[in-house]
Amino acid sequence: MNFEQVGQLHALRRFMECYFHQDWDLQGHDSGEVVRSVKKDLSREERDGLVGDLKILLAFDASEEELADAMVVLGSDVVPSMGGSSNRAWLEAMLEALEPR
């Protein structure tokens, strides 16, 4: 995984920059609440793009450190380990919450 590839995940970058910026915790009690709240406001196209980007990112055989770096490149100020989660588990939980049921 390289930063150029990560930079091509436009839907995920927009999402991270908009909802998981420095003050993201003002939008919800935890990241799961933020994702659930935002999900209902996303169009199908937006949600599909975001789900696709998350799947691409998770398909890389990336270490925790590489995923942390990728999240920074994508504009995220979330540090999943502060909540007891790994970066991969946090991204997988976001993917699960966003996928249509």
Backbone as CSV, one residue per row, in Angstrom:
resi,resn,N_x,N_y,N_z,CA_x,CA_y,CA_z,C_x,C_y,C_z
1,MET,0.860,-1.175,0.000,0.000,0.000,0.000,0.899,1.228,0.000
2,ASN,0.579,2.180,-0.877,1.318,3.426,-0.853,0.349,4.596,-0.730
3,PHE,0.905,5.730,-0.379,0.057,6.887,-0.107,-0.656,7.396,-1.356
4,GLU,-0.080,7.163,-2.522,-0.755,7.558,-3.757,-2.049,6.754,-3.917
5,GLN,-1.992,5.456,-3.637,-3.190,4.617,-3.725,-4.233,5.068,-2.697
6,VAL,-3.793,5.335,-1.499,-4.716,5.785,-0.446,-5.360,7.101,-0.842
7,GLY,-4.583,7.979,-1.452,-5.112,9.268,-1.873,-6.200,9.176,-2.928
8,GLN,-6.306,8.037,-3.594,-7.336,7.836,-4.623,-8.685,7.406,-4.046
9,LEU,-8.742,7.200,-2.750,-9.993,6.782,-2.094,-10.803,8.035,-1.745
10,HIS,-11.334,8.675,-2.775,-11.951,9.987,-2.633,-13.172,9.999,-1.715
11,ALA,-14.036,9.022,-1.823,-15.234,9.004,-0.976,-14.848,8.843,0.488
12,LEU,-13.886,7.982,0.758,-13.452,7.762,2.133,-12.741,8.996,2.671
13,ARG,-11.970,9.654,1.833,-11.283,10.871,2.263,-12.290,11.961,2.636
14,ARG,-13.292,12.170,1.786,-14.326,13.175,2.084,-15.020,12.848,3.401
15,PHE,-15.346,11.580,3.587,-16.032,11.142,4.801,-15.172,11.402,6.035
16,MET,-13.915,10.998,5.989,-13.019,11.188,7.134,-12.830,12.668,7.437
17,GLU,-12.613,13.462,6.393,-12.392,14.893,6.599,-13.635,15.589,7.152
18,CYS,-14.803,15.147,6.735,-16.045,15.786,7.175,-16.498,15.337,8.564
19,TYR,-16.323,14.063,8.866,-16.929,13.521,10.083,-15.948,13.052,11.145
20,PHE,-14.701,12.834,10.783,-13.725,12.365,11.772,-12.516,13.298,11.833
21,HIS,-12.814,14.583,11.823,-11.803,15.628,11.957,-11.467,15.824,13.439
22,GLN,-10.725,16.846,13.739,-10.243,17.098,15.098,-11.357,17.107,16.145
23,ASP,-12.517,17.639,15.824,-13.619,17.750,16.788,-14.717,16.715,16.547
24,TRP,-14.359,15.570,15.987,-15.354,14.578,15.615,-16.203,14.135,16.797
25,ASP,-15.627,14.120,17.989,-16.368,13.613,19.147,-17.498,14.548,19.579
26,LEU,-17.599,15.730,19.002,-18.722,16.617,19.273,-19.962,16.183,18.492
27,GLN,-19.768,15.301,17.502,-20.871,14.843,16.656,-21.534,13.580,17.180
28,GLY,-20.952,12.969,18.198,-21.536,11.745,18.745,-20.714,11.241,19.914
29,HIS,-21.330,10.375,20.685,-20.685,9.811,21.872,-19.460,8.979,21.510
30,ASP,-19.552,8.270,20.395,-18.429,7.460,19.920,-18.487,7.401,18.401
31,SER,-17.472,6.802,17.809,-17.410,6.780,16.341,-18.570,6.000,15.730
32,GLY,-19.025,4.958,16.405,-20.164,4.192,15.901,-21.417,5.040,15.807
33,GLU,-21.632,5.882,16.799,-22.797,6.770,16.786,-22.694,7.776,15.634
34,VAL,-21.496,8.275,15.381,-21.296,9.201,14.269,-21.631,8.517,12.953
35,VAL,-21.123,7.305,12.756,-21.379,6.575,11.504,-22.866,6.295,11.344
36,ARG,-23.522,5.837,12.392,-24.972,5.551,12.303,-25.765,6.816,11.984
37,SER,-25.371,7.931,12.574,-26.063,9.191,12.326,-25.880,9.655,10.888
38,VAL,-24.658,9.569,10.408,-24.347,10.020,9.055,-24.960,9.094,8.010
39,LYS,-25.000,7.815,8.292,-25.487,6.823,7.321,-26.874,7.173,6.802
40,LYS,-27.739,7.627,7.683,-29.111,7.916,7.242,-29.198,9.137,6.340
41,ASP,-28.136,9.983,6.352,-28.127,11.167,5.506,-27.388,10.972,4.188
42,LEU,-26.713,9.840,4.030,-25.975,9.578,2.794,-26.913,9.076,1.700
43,SER,-26.655,9.533,0.484,-27.385,8.969,-0.648,-26.856,7.558,-0.887
44,ARG,-27.573,6.794,-1.641,-27.123,5.432,-1.965,-25.767,5.475,-2.675
45,GLU,-25.614,6.424,-3.589,-24.364,6.556,-4.333,-23.197,6.903,-3.394
46,GLU,-23.435,7.813,-2.467,-22.389,8.178,-1.507,-22.005,6.989,-0.629
47,ARG,-23.018,6.294,-0.143,-22.762,5.140,0.715,-22.023,4.049,-0.056
48,ASP,-22.433,3.791,-1.285,-21.770,2.768,-2.098,-20.308,3.120,-2.360
49,GLY,-20.037,4.401,-2.633,-18.665,4.837,-2.845,-17.822,4.673,-1.600
50,LEU,-18.388,5.004,-0.467,-17.689,4.873,0.805,-17.421,3.413,1.142
51,VAL,-18.422,2.570,0.960,-18.258,1.128,1.205,-17.190,0.561,0.273
52,GLY,-17.213,0.954,-0.987,-16.211,0.477,-1.938,-14.801,0.879,-1.537
53,ASP,-14.640,2.133,-1.110,-13.319,2.604,-0.686,-12.839,1.871,0.559
54,LEU,-13.731,1.636,1.503,-13.342,0.890,2.708,-12.902,-0.524,2.349
55,LYS,-13.604,-1.153,1.432,-13.234,-2.508,1.010,-11.857,-2.510,0.346
56,ILE,-11.584,-1.503,-0.462,-10.270,-1.402,-1.111,-9.183,-1.240,-0.060
57,LEU,-9.384,-0.324,0.873,-8.379,-0.095,1.911,-8.136,-1.348,2.741
58,LEU,-9.200,-2.034,3.107,-9.066,-3.233,3.935,-8.480,-4.411,3.165
59,ALA,-8.557,-4.378,1.848,-8.005,-5.468,1.035,-6.482,-5.428,0.976
60,PHE,-5.897,-4.258,1.243,-4.443,-4.177,1.311,-3.970,-5.007,2.490
61,ASP,-2.870,-5.671,2.317,-2.271,-6.440,3.413,-1.425,-5.472,4.241
62,ALA,-2.109,-4.555,4.931,-1.428,-3.472,5.629,-1.293,-3.777,7.116
63,SER,-0.178,-3.351,7.669,0.046,-3.471,9.110,-0.797,-2.414,9.831
64,GLU,-0.853,-2.517,11.135,-1.565,-1.520,11.931,-0.941,-0.137,11.748
65,GLU,0.369,-0.097,11.680,1.063,1.175,11.489,0.736,1.776,10.123
66,GLU,0.703,0.943,9.100,0.356,1.425,7.761,-1.086,1.918,7.708
67,LEU,-1.986,1.216,8.383,-3.379,1.672,8.416,-3.501,2.986,9.179
68,ALA,-2.743,3.146,10.258,-2.749,4.417,11.001,-2.266,5.549,10.102
69,ASP,-1.205,5.303,9.336,-0.688,6.304,8.404,-1.726,6.622,7.328
70,ALA,-2.394,5.591,6.828,-3.417,5.791,5.794,-4.560,6.647,6.325
71,MET,-4.949,6.401,7.562,-6.044,7.177,8.151,-5.658,8.655,8.264
72,VAL,-4.406,8.927,8.572,-3.935,10.318,8.634,-3.979,10.935,7.238
73,VAL,-3.501,10.207,6.233,-3.536,10.694,4.853,-4.974,10.986,4.425
74,LEU,-5.903,10.183,4.901,-7.314,10.358,4.554,-7.993,11.470,5.353
75,GLY,-7.275,12.068,6.294,-7.836,13.197,7.033,-8.506,12.846,8.338
76,SER,-8.314,11.639,8.823,-8.945,11.212,10.067,-8.111,11.616,11.278
77,ASP,-8.790,12.100,12.296,-8.149,12.386,13.574,-8.552,11.361,14.634
78,VAL,-9.110,10.254,14.218,-9.492,9.182,15.141,-8.272,8.313,15.423
79,VAL,-8.121,7.938,16.679,-7.066,7.005,17.080,-7.776,5.830,17.754
80,PRO,-8.119,4.795,16.963,-8.894,3.684,17.503,-8.284,3.026,18.740
81,SER,-6.965,3.006,18.834,-6.340,2.348,19.982,-6.688,3.046,21.295
82,MET,-7.036,4.323,21.245,-7.443,5.024,22.465,-8.762,4.478,22.993
83,GLY,-9.544,3.875,22.112,-10.806,3.261,22.512,-10.690,1.759,22.654
84,GLY,-9.468,1.244,22.583,-9.250,-0.186,22.763,-9.422,-1.015,21.506
85,SER,-9.421,-0.383,20.350,-9.628,-1.095,19.093,-8.384,-0.978,18.220
86,SER,-8.234,-1.914,17.311,-7.173,-1.790,16.310,-7.709,-0.940,15.164
87,ASN,-6.806,-0.428,14.347,-7.224,0.346,13.172,-8.067,-0.513,12.238
88,ARG,-7.614,-1.742,12.001,-8.350,-2.645,11.107,-9.751,-2.938,11.653
89,ALA,-9.843,-3.237,12.931,-11.151,-3.544,13.530,-12.078,-2.331,13.458
90,TRP,-11.523,-1.135,13.672,-12.326,0.074,13.612,-12.861,0.299,12.195
91,LEU,-11.997,0.118,11.198,-12.422,0.274,9.803,-13.430,-0.799,9.410
92,GLU,-13.226,-2.021,9.876,-14.172,-3.105,9.591,-15.530,-2.836,10.230
93,ALA,-15.529,-2.287,11.446,-16.795,-1.949,12.109,-17.527,-0.855,11.345
94,MET,-16.774,0.111,10.825,-17.387,1.168,10.032,-17.996,0.581,8.765
95,LEU,-17.262,-0.306,8.119,-17.759,-0.963,6.907,-19.048,-1.727,7.209
96,GLU,-19.045,-2.501,8.267,-20.240,-3.264,8.640,-21.431,-2.365,8.903
97,ALA,-21.192,-1.243,9.578,-22.294,-0.313,9.875,-22.845,0.355,8.623
98,LEU,-22.005,0.542,7.621,-22.432,1.256,6.413,-23.037,0.358,5.346
99,GLU,-22.680,-0.930,5.366,-23.194,-1.817,4.326,-24.712,-1.953,4.440
100,PRO,-25.371,-1.979,3.293,-26.834,-2.135,3.312,-27.223,-3.488,3.903
101,ARG,-28.307,-3.486,4.577,-28.802,-4.725,5.204,-30.051,-5.188,4.528
